[in-house]
Amino acid sequence: MLRFIGRRILETIPVLFVIATMTFFLIRLTPGGPFDKEKNTTPEIRKALEAQYHLDRPLVVQYFEYLKQLLKGDLGPSFKYPNRSVNELIFDAFPASLELGILSLAVALVIGMTAGFIAALRKNTFYDYSAMSLAMVGICLPTFVLGPVLMLVFAIHLKWFNAIGWDFARDRALPALTLGFYFAAYVARLTRGGMLEILSQDFIRTARAKGVPTARVLFKHALRGGIAPVVSFLGPATAGVITGSFVIETIFQVPGLGRFFITSVSNRDYTLVVGTVLFYAVLIIFFNLLVDIVQVWLNPKLKFE
């Protein structure tokens, strides 16, 4: 186990290096610069700003200096937030994204697994068709449509929740439901498929023939294998919801990392863009590793090799 984890961690080093290099050069190749939108900026002031952040040096020199900083765990200073480092900005914004992600994931798992489980048990019935139709709606309906619709109904018309903000507990409901419903659709389909496959296995038929109670067959024998596809999906999904949804955070004005990333790109805040991309990459790698470990725990027949 430890050998497997150590090898996977070593494999991430070249991946992160490639991601950092590509992001570094791509963001600098985009038109415009970090100080283009500054008001009343004379050529002299602009030159002084570029010198302060070493942007007056050749690009290759900037690249190697950035790598040197990166090796120390320093993501550099932000170009648009004076006296703030990228490390500070990321860790200030991340808690809101993390909270939204955990709530969304809970919504996705509760709704998705319940719907998928019922659909598998009631295959080709009204319950099955209803659950899968709803899942298809969740997949096809973009969050930038669902979010404003929920806001219009539950915040503006019924006044149950606030339309925007992140100050009170009820402010979490609409963003978490919008983001969670999208992932619940995939979880429902995966749960249904996994359960149907397990329920058709010989050992399930044998257990039923021996008179094992249905609840025990379902929850002890079938569910563990049936949710294996969901576990595989949870790695990238967890990283996706926890790192923040650009759209959801923008619609509901959540002060999270996703909204930060959008503004950093439009501001050409080079170091903040590279820093957030690397942070996303580390989270995705971490959760994929976690999923591999959980899969082996669910099915010990799988080998880490």
TORLOMAR-718082 format. One record per residue (C-alpha): residue number from 1; residue in three letters; z, x, y. Coordinates in nm, 4 decimals, padded with zeros to 6 digits, m for minus. Each point is the difference from the previous one (the first is absolute). Layout:
residues N
(node NUM ALA (Z X Y))
...
end
This chain:
residues 305
(node 1 MET (00.0000 00.0000 00.0000))
(node 2 LEU (00.1042 00.2664 00.2510))
(node 3 ARG (m00.3029 00.2081 m00.0926))
(node 4 PHE (m00.2270 m00.2978 00.0630))
(node 5 ILE (00.1609 m00.0744 00.3379))
(node 6 GLY (m00.0171 00.3662 00.1019))
(node 7 ARG (m00.3678 00.0204 m00.0922))
(node 8 ARG (m00.0806 m00.3159 00.1943))
(node 9 ILE (00.1811 00.1346 00.3065))
(node 10 LEU (m00.1970 00.3248 m00.0191))
(node 11 GLU (m00.3238 m00.1999 m00.0256))
(node 12 THR (00.0787 m00.1734 00.3279))
(node 13 ILE (m00.0104 00.3246 00.2004))
(node 14 PRO (m00.3823 00.0450 m00.0036))
(node 15 VAL (m00.0439 m00.3762 00.0507))
(node 16 LEU (00.2165 00.0034 00.3123))
(node 17 PHE (m00.1761 00.3143 00.1229))
(node 18 VAL (m00.3422 m00.1682 m00.0280))
(node 19 ILE (00.1266 m00.3174 00.1690))
(node 20 ALA (00.1563 00.1974 00.2861))
(node 21 THR (m00.3157 00.2091 00.0488))
(node 22 MET (m00.2396 m00.2944 m00.0055))
(node 23 THR (00.2144 m00.2103 00.2337))
(node 24 PHE (00.0521 00.2921 00.2384))
(node 25 PHE (m00.3727 00.0637 00.0471))
(node 26 LEU (m00.1158 m00.3648 m00.0166))
(node 27 ILE (00.2345 m00.1220 00.2747))
(node 28 ARG (m00.1107 00.2871 00.2229))
(node 29 LEU (m00.3667 m00.0798 m00.0619))
(node 30 THR (00.0447 m00.3538 00.1353))
(node 31 PRO (m00.1168 m00.0493 00.3603))
(node 32 GLY (00.2623 00.0224 00.2734))
(node 33 GLY (00.3230 00.1935 00.0291))
(node 34 PRO (00.3730 m00.0659 00.0277))
(node 35 PHE (00.0033 00.0285 00.3793))
(node 36 ASP (m00.3153 m00.1981 00.0839))
(node 37 LYS (00.1957 m00.3156 00.0874))
(node 38 GLU (00.2564 00.1766 00.2188))
(node 39 LYS (m00.0052 m00.1385 00.3533))
(node 40 ASN (m00.0535 00.2282 00.2998))
(node 41 THR (m00.0675 00.2998 m00.2202))
(node 42 THR (m00.1731 00.2747 00.1928))
(node 43 PRO (m00.1919 00.2732 m00.1857))
(node 44 GLU (00.2877 00.2405 00.0725))
(node 45 ILE (00.2635 m00.2325 m00.1467))
(node 46 ARG (m00.2151 m00.0704 m00.3008))
(node 47 LYS (m00.0501 00.3709 m00.0572))
(node 48 ALA (00.3749 00.0583 00.0218))
(node 49 LEU (00.0662 m00.2809 m00.2514))
(node 50 GLU (m00.2532 00.1431 m00.2441))
(node 51 ALA (00.1566 00.3444 00.0360))
(node 52 GLN (00.3478 m00.1460 m00.0595))
(node 53 TYR (m00.1102 m00.1485 m00.3330))
(node 54 HIS (m00.2261 00.2966 m00.0890))
(node 55 LEU (m00.3113 m00.2165 00.0129))
(node 56 ASP (m00.1780 00.2670 00.2053))
(node 57 ARG (m00.0135 00.2293 m00.3006))
(node 58 PRO (m00.2841 00.0098 m00.2561))
(node 59 LEU (00.0201 m00.2806 m00.2563))
(node 60 VAL (00.0461 00.2364 m00.2941))
(node 61 VAL (00.2938 00.1680 00.1735))
(node 62 GLN (00.1556 m00.3429 00.0660))
(node 63 TYR (m00.0480 m00.0856 m00.3658))
(node 64 PHE (00.1798 00.3064 m00.1349))
(node 65 GLU (00.2809 m00.0388 00.2544))
(node 66 TYR (00.0418 m00.3606 m00.1116))
(node 67 LEU (00.0119 00.1035 m00.3666))
(node 68 LYS (00.2646 00.2577 00.0847))
(node 69 GLN (00.2101 m00.2727 00.1643))
(node 70 LEU (m00.0608 m00.2316 m00.2919))
(node 71 LEU (00.1377 00.2488 m00.2499))
(node 72 LYS (00.3290 m00.0156 00.1917))
(node 73 GLY (00.0039 m00.3797 m00.0243))
(node 74 ASP (m00.0806 m00.0338 00.3704))
(node 75 LEU (m00.2736 m00.2554 00.0728))
(node 76 GLY (m00.0255 00.1171 00.3591))
(node 77 PRO (00.0565 m00.1621 00.3392))
(node 78 SER (m00.1516 m00.3320 00.0960))
(node 79 PHE (m00.2643 00.0227 00.2714))
(node 80 LYS (00.0730 m00.3478 00.1378))
(node 81 TYR (00.3792 m00.0215 m00.0273))
(node 82 PRO (00.1482 00.2823 00.2101))
(node 83 ASN (00.2875 00.1945 m00.1529))
(node 84 ARG (m00.0333 m00.1847 m00.3331))
(node 85 SER (m00.1044 00.1647 m00.3238))
(node 86 VAL (m00.2165 m00.1735 m00.2593))
(node 87 ASN (00.2848 00.0296 m00.2505))
(node 88 GLU (00.2305 m00.1957 00.2335))
(node 89 LEU (m00.2604 m00.2683 00.0717))
(node 90 ILE (m00.0782 m00.0559 m00.3681))
(node 91 PHE (00.3624 m00.0273 m00.1048))
(node 92 ASP (00.0791 m00.2298 00.2934))
(node 93 ALA (m00.2807 m00.2418 m00.0951))
(node 94 PHE (00.0272 00.0231 m00.3773))
(node 95 PRO (00.3169 m00.2159 m00.0494))
(node 96 ALA (m00.1770 m00.3125 00.1350))
(node 97 SER (m00.2989 00.0583 m00.2291))
(node 98 LEU (00.2315 00.0690 m00.2936))
(node 99 GLU (00.1934 m00.3234 00.0574))
(node 100 LEU (m00.3184 m00.2031 00.0344))
(node 101 GLY (m00.1411 00.1667 m00.3115))
(node 102 ILE (00.3050 m00.0708 m00.2164))
(node 103 LEU (00.0077 m00.3652 00.1077))
(node 104 SER (m00.3743 m00.0382 m00.0566))
(node 105 LEU (00.0250 00.1593 m00.3410))
(node 106 ALA (00.2807 m00.2381 m00.0961))
(node 107 VAL (m00.2142 m00.2958 00.1105))
(node 108 ALA (m00.2988 00.1355 m00.1943))
(node 109 LEU (00.1953 00.0571 m00.3212))
(node 110 VAL (00.1907 m00.3297 00.0023))
(node 111 ILE (m00.3021 m00.2190 00.0825))
(node 112 GLY (m00.2583 00.2043 m00.1903))
(node 113 MET (00.1888 00.0548 m00.3244))
(node 114 THR (00.1247 m00.3589 m00.0137))
(node 115 ALA (m00.3507 m00.1386 00.0568))
(node 116 GLY (m00.1573 00.2405 m00.2498))
(node 117 PHE (00.2654 m00.0677 m00.2622))
(node 118 ILE (m00.0408 m00.3785 00.0253))
(node 119 ALA (m00.3800 00.0304 m00.0019))
(node 120 ALA (00.0088 00.2062 m00.3201))
(node 121 LEU (00.2370 m00.2410 m00.1761))
(node 122 ARG (m00.2068 m00.3023 00.1085))
(node 123 LYS (m00.3419 00.1512 m00.0546))
(node 124 ASN (m00.2969 m00.2224 00.0919))
(node 125 THR (00.2234 m00.2726 00.1390))
(node 126 PHE (00.0536 m00.1375 00.3494))
(node 127 TYR (00.2782 00.2557 00.0600))
(node 128 ASP (m00.2262 00.2880 m00.1007))
(node 129 TYR (m00.2908 m00.1150 00.2176))
(node 130 SER (00.2290 m00.0700 00.2976))
(node 131 ALA (00.1754 00.3373 m00.0167))
(node 132 MET (m00.3246 00.1968 m00.0385))
(node 133 SER (m00.1732 m00.1997 00.2740))
(node 134 LEU (00.2888 00.0785 00.2330))
(node 135 ALA (m00.0220 00.3660 m00.1008))
(node 136 MET (m00.3714 00.0012 00.0788))
(node 137 VAL (00.0763 m00.1477 00.3425))
(node 138 GLY (00.2544 00.2765 00.0582))
(node 139 ILE (m00.2542 00.2685 m00.0905))
(node 140 CYS (m00.2822 m00.1490 00.2070))
(node 141 LEU (00.2063 m00.0954 00.3054))
(node 142 PRO (00.0397 00.3045 00.2275))
(node 143 THR (00.3435 00.0648 00.1458))
(node 144 PHE (m00.1410 m00.0114 00.3528))
(node 145 VAL (m00.0881 m00.3666 m00.0701))
(node 146 LEU (00.3101 m00.0998 m00.1982))
(node 147 GLY (00.2405 00.1618 00.2487))
(node 148 PRO (m00.1154 m00.1972 00.3080))
(node 149 VAL (m00.0181 m00.3215 m00.2081))
(node 150 LEU (00.3624 00.0391 m00.1145))
(node 151 MET (00.0987 00.0900 00.3535))
(node 152 LEU (m00.1724 m00.3109 00.1364))
(node 153 VAL (00.1611 m00.2346 m00.2537))
(node 154 PHE (00.3517 00.1394 m00.0501))
(node 155 ALA (00.0671 00.1692 00.3336))
(node 156 ILE (m00.1921 m00.1932 00.2631))
(node 157 HIS (m00.0197 m00.3521 m00.1517))
(node 158 LEU (00.3171 m00.0276 m00.2142))
(node 159 LYS (00.1948 00.2658 00.1959))
(node 160 TRP (00.1788 00.1205 m00.3147))
(node 161 PHE (m00.0627 00.3670 00.0703))
(node 162 ASN (m00.0847 00.2232 00.2939))
(node 163 ALA (m00.3687 00.0751 00.0419))
(node 164 ILE (00.0521 00.3687 00.0773))
(node 165 GLY (00.2857 00.2477 00.0099))
(node 166 TRP (00.2314 00.1857 m00.2332))
(node 167 ASP (00.3451 m00.0708 00.1422))
(node 168 PHE (00.1372 m00.2743 m00.2265))
(node 169 ALA (00.0057 m00.0605 m00.3771))
(node 170 ARG (m00.2373 m00.2956 00.0270))
(node 171 ASP (m00.2563 00.2224 00.1726))
(node 172 ARG (m00.0616 00.1620 m00.3399))
(node 173 ALA (m00.1106 m00.3200 m00.1756))
(node 174 LEU (m00.3565 m00.0450 00.1216))
(node 175 PRO (m00.1114 00.3673 m00.0182))
(node 176 ALA (00.1563 00.0391 m00.3470))
(node 177 LEU (m00.1585 m00.3227 m00.1247))
(node 178 THR (m00.3431 00.0904 00.1387))
(node 179 LEU (m00.0013 00.3462 m00.1529))
(node 180 GLY (00.1767 m00.1058 m00.3196))
(node 181 PHE (m00.2346 m00.2890 m00.0718))
(node 182 TYR (m00.2989 00.2350 00.0000))
(node 183 PHE (00.1573 00.2251 m00.2643))
(node 184 ALA (00.1445 m00.2978 m00.1918))
(node 185 ALA (m00.3546 m00.1138 m00.0739))
(node 186 TYR (m00.0788 00.3246 m00.1838))
(node 187 VAL (00.3382 00.0021 m00.1763))
(node 188 ALA (m00.0590 m00.3563 m00.1264))
(node 189 ARG (m00.3385 00.0856 m00.1507))
(node 190 LEU (00.1272 00.3216 m00.1575))
(node 191 THR (00.3082 m00.1725 m00.1438))
(node 192 ARG (m00.2116 m00.2772 m00.1501))
(node 193 GLY (m00.2438 00.2469 m00.1588))
(node 194 GLY (00.2762 00.2235 m00.1356))
(node 195 MET (00.1993 m00.2899 m00.1419))
(node 196 LEU (m00.3040 m00.1565 m00.1681))
(node 197 GLU (m00.0814 00.3294 m00.1683))
(node 198 ILE (00.3549 00.0497 m00.1255))
(node 199 LEU (00.0372 m00.3605 m00.1160))
(node 200 SER (m00.3059 00.0425 m00.2227))
(node 201 GLN (00.1486 00.3043 m00.1784))
(node 202 ASP (00.1021 m00.0162 m00.3662))
(node 203 PHE (00.3653 00.0877 00.0637))
(node 204 ILE (00.0368 m00.3027 00.2282))
(node 205 ARG (m00.1502 m00.2300 m00.2639))
(node 206 THR (00.2292 00.1574 m00.2608))
(node 207 ALA (00.3057 m00.0536 00.2178))
(node 208 ARG (m00.0914 m00.3635 00.0520))
(node 209 ALA (m00.0654 m00.0470 m00.3742))
(node 210 LYS (00.3469 00.1383 m00.0741))
(node 211 GLY (00.1483 m00.2687 00.2233))
(node 212 VAL (00.1075 00.2239 00.2877))
(node 213 PRO (00.0823 m00.2247 00.2976))
(node 214 THR (m00.2869 m00.0334 00.2477))
(node 215 ALA (00.2055 00.1252 00.2946))
(node 216 ARG (00.0919 00.3160 m00.1929))
(node 217 VAL (m00.3621 00.0590 m00.1025))
(node 218 LEU (m00.1183 m00.0372 00.3575))
(node 219 PHE (00.2674 00.1878 00.1919))
(node 220 LYS (00.0999 00.2670 m00.2502))
(node 221 HIS (m00.3245 00.0779 m00.1827))
(node 222 ALA (m00.2913 m00.1191 00.2135))
(node 223 LEU (00.1087 00.0488 00.3591))
(node 224 ARG (00.0610 00.3739 m00.0286))
(node 225 GLY (m00.3563 00.0710 m00.1123))
(node 226 GLY (m00.1507 m00.2810 00.2037))
(node 227 ILE (00.1040 00.1456 00.3327))
(node 228 ALA (m00.1413 00.3461 m00.0769))
(node 229 PRO (m00.3164 m00.0659 00.2117))
(node 230 VAL (00.2251 m00.1142 00.2859))
(node 231 VAL (00.1969 00.3242 m00.0184))
(node 232 SER (m00.3249 00.2007 00.0248))
(node 233 PHE (m00.0956 m00.2006 00.3064))
(node 234 LEU (00.3408 00.0430 00.1632))
(node 235 GLY (m00.0496 00.3712 00.0759))
(node 236 PRO (m00.2747 m00.0273 00.2611))
(node 237 ALA (00.1192 m00.3496 00.0990))
(node 238 THR (00.3512 00.1208 00.0798))
(node 239 ALA (m00.1342 00.2910 00.2002))
(node 240 GLY (m00.2342 m00.2429 00.1763))
(node 241 VAL (00.2677 m00.2458 00.1076))
(node 242 ILE (00.2694 00.2558 00.0797))
(node 243 THR (m00.2182 00.2188 00.2186))
(node 244 GLY (m00.0714 m00.2987 00.2152))
(node 245 SER (m00.2836 m00.2400 00.0415))
(node 246 PHE (m00.2004 00.0764 00.3128))
(node 247 VAL (m00.1120 m00.3610 00.0328))
(node 248 ILE (00.3337 m00.1705 m00.0719))
(node 249 GLU (00.1976 00.2310 00.2254))
(node 250 THR (m00.2493 m00.0506 00.2810))
(node 251 ILE (m00.0097 m00.3814 m00.0346))
(node 252 PHE (00.3778 m00.0468 m00.0197))
(node 253 GLN (00.0880 00.2916 00.2303))
(node 254 VAL (00.2043 00.1811 m00.2638))
(node 255 PRO (00.1026 00.3452 00.1297))
(node 256 GLY (m00.1072 00.1744 m00.3201))
(node 257 LEU (m00.2047 00.2941 m00.1091))
(node 258 GLY (m00.3257 m00.1921 m00.0444))
(node 259 ARG (m00.0130 m00.1083 00.3634))
(node 260 PHE (00.0940 00.3545 00.0995))
(node 261 PHE (m00.2951 00.1375 m00.1962))
(node 262 ILE (m00.2465 m00.2318 00.1735))
(node 263 THR (00.1205 00.0966 00.3455))
(node 264 SER (m00.0014 00.3693 m00.0908))
(node 265 VAL (m00.3660 m00.0215 m00.1046))
(node 266 SER (m00.1042 m00.1823 00.3174))
(node 267 ASN (00.2029 00.2504 00.2075))
(node 268 ARG (m00.1549 00.2949 m00.1863))
(node 269 ASP (00.3510 00.1262 m00.0658))
(node 270 TYR (m00.1250 00.2606 m00.2452))
(node 271 THR (00.3291 00.1195 m00.1456))
(node 272 LEU (00.1362 m00.3543 m00.0406))
(node 273 VAL (m00.3141 m00.1088 m00.1856))
(node 274 VAL (00.0132 00.2931 m00.2433))
(node 275 GLY (00.3764 m00.0412 m00.0403))
(node 276 THR (m00.0155 m00.3701 m00.0873))
(node 277 VAL (m00.2914 00.0523 m00.2400))
(node 278 LEU (00.1938 00.2726 m00.1803))
(node 279 PHE (00.3088 m00.2208 m00.0098))
(node 280 TYR (m00.2044 m00.2806 m00.1592))
(node 281 ALA (m00.1448 00.2445 m00.2527))
(node 282 VAL (00.3428 00.1285 m00.1035))
(node 283 LEU (00.1266 m00.3571 m00.0497))
(node 284 ILE (m00.3031 m00.1016 m00.2063))
(node 285 ILE (00.0375 00.3072 m00.2231))
(node 286 PHE (00.3737 m00.0629 m00.0390))
(node 287 PHE (m00.0406 m00.3650 m00.0996))
(node 288 ASN (m00.2818 00.0775 m00.2429))
(node 289 LEU (00.2250 00.2543 m00.1683))
(node 290 LEU (00.2795 m00.2560 m00.0127))
(node 291 VAL (m00.2344 m00.2520 m00.1633))
(node 292 ASP (m00.1014 00.2528 m00.2669))
(node 293 ILE (00.3657 00.0518 m00.0883))
(node 294 VAL (00.0719 m00.3758 m00.0116))
(node 295 GLN (m00.3067 m00.0577 m00.2217))
(node 296 VAL (00.1294 00.2490 m00.2542))
(node 297 TRP (00.3408 m00.1656 00.0144))
(node 298 LEU (m00.1587 m00.3403 m00.0692))
(node 299 ASN (m00.2167 00.1386 m00.2779))
(node 300 PRO (00.1470 00.3147 m00.1587))
(node 301 LYS (m00.3164 00.0385 m00.2091))
(node 302 LEU (m00.1718 00.1325 00.3096))
(node 303 LYS (00.0225 00.3754 00.0384))
(node 304 PHE (00.0350 00.1785 00.3326))
(node 305 GLU (m00.2677 00.2451 m00.1109))
end
